[in-house]
């Protein structure tokens, strides 16, 4: 019988550098597959449907919720995000290691349903640096930035429920820590 895959969940505030860390991690860890979540938000410049997210309408998303198709889902900043349960279970059953990049509410939902999932929280070097990164994106208005910063406070508080925390103050150092965590748990 094939070995079941391992589920890793990465969370962290918007602007903390999760995407950059994951891109680097996946380039050195070929045995990890990145899960693709569904969202009702509009694509950002350069994002592609089926690669970064599955971009769906609010109606489509709500129908999937009613049918119980999500392993986890949450609303953030007026948009919905979720991970399809069948996709995760099928991938793990095939013996593939899967990594999800999701927010804390969803991560804690997953930990309840899949207790052996490994939760890793990416911390910013400081809240001031996080604000600087968010403003540097030039993708959101002041209200959205304030919402993201308020959410960051809540998420950092939730990080106490995670198995590991990695501070992204130096990309190379953070990547080394993240890689060691993955290697230890596969």
N, C-alpha and C positions, 0 to 999 in steps of 0.2 A: 504494500500500500504506500502511495506517495506521501511524503511529509507535507503537512499542512503549512501554508505560508504564514508569515508573521505580519501583524498589522501595527504600523507605527502612525501616530497622530502628532503632527506638528502644529502648534498654535503660537500666537504672539500678536501683539498689537499691529495695526496697520502701520507700515513705514519702518518696521523693525528690521527688515531685510530677509524675511522668510523666503521670498521668491529667489533672491540671489543665492542664499545658502542652499536651497533645494536644487537649484540648477547645478551648482558645483557638486553637491552630494551625489546627484544622479549621474554626473559625468565620471565619478570614481567608483560608484557602486552599481554596476550593471544588473545586479540581482534585485534591485528595487524598481517597482513600477509605481508611478505617480497616478493616484486616482484623480478623476475629473469630476468635479461637483457640478450641480445644476445651480443656476442663478437667474433671477428675474431682472438684475441690473443690466444696463446697456454695456456693451464692450468698450473698454478703454482703447486708445490708439494702439494698434499693433496686436491686440488680442484677437484670437480666432476661435470660432465656435467648434467644439470638439477637441480643441487643443488646450486652451486655458480653462474654459468652462463649457458647459452646455447651456447656451443662452435660450431661455424659454419664457413664454408669456406668464403673467401672473395666474391666468386661468389654468394653463397647463400644469403649473406648479401646484396650485390648490387641488386639482384633480388627483395628482399623484399623492398628495397628503391624505386626501379622503380614502384613497385605495390602500394606504399604509405601505407605500413603496419606498419610503425613506428610512434609512438606518438612523439618521439624524437630520434635523433641519432647524433653522432659526431665521428670524427676521432681524436685519441690521440696517440702519440708516434708510429705512423705507423699502428695502429690497429683501427678497427671500433667497436663502442658500440651503442646499441639501445634498446628501450623498445617498444614492440608490443602494438599498440593501442587497438586492440580487447581484449587482455588480461586485460588491465587496466579497460576499460569501462565495461566489463562483471563482473569483480570482484567488482567494485563499485556499479553496478546495483544490485548485490546480497546482498548489505548492508554490505559488508566487508570493513574494513579499511585497506588501502594498503600503504606500505612504500617503496619508491624507493631510492636506493643508487646510485646516478648518478653525473656526473660532471656538472659544472655550465652552460655550453652552453645548455645542454639538459634540465636542470632545468628551465632555462629561456624560452625555447621553450614550455615546459609544462605549465608554468604560463600563457603564451599567450593563449593556447588552453583550459586550465582548470583553470580559474582565482581564484577559491576558494581553489586550492591546497595550502598547507602550506609549505613554503620553509624554511628549517633550515640549517644553515651553521656551520660546526664544524671547529673551529680555533685551530691552534697549539699554545702552550704556547709562542713559539718564532720560528723564522726561523732557528735559530741555532739548537734548539731541533728537529725540523722537519728534518733537514739534518742528524742529529745523528740517528734518527729513520730509515730513508731510508737506510743509510749505514749499520745499524745493521741488516737489513733483509737479506743481502748477496744474493739477488736475481737478481740484475741488475748490468750492467757494469757502468763505470764512465759517459759515454755519456747519458745513460738512466737516471741516477741520476740527472745530470745537467738539462736534459729536464724536469724532474719532478719538480725540484726546480724553474726553469723558469716559468713553468705552475702554480706553487703555487703562485707566485707573481700576475699573472693575475687573478687567482681564488679568491684570497683574495680581490682584487679590485672589483670583481663582487659581493662579499658578501653584498655590500651596497643595492642590489636589493632584498635581502632575508627578510623574515618576522622576523626571529629570528637568533641570533648568540650565539653559546655555545663554550666557550674555554675549550679544553680538557687538562687541566693542572693537574687535579686530577680526576681519573675515577669515583669515587663515587659521587663527586660534579657534574661533567658533566652529569652523568646518572640521578641524581635528577632533574637537570634543564631540561633535555630532556623529562623526564617523565612528569614534570609539564606542559610543552608546549603541549605535546600530550593530556594530560587530559583536558586542557583548551579548546582544539579545537575539541574534539570528540562530 
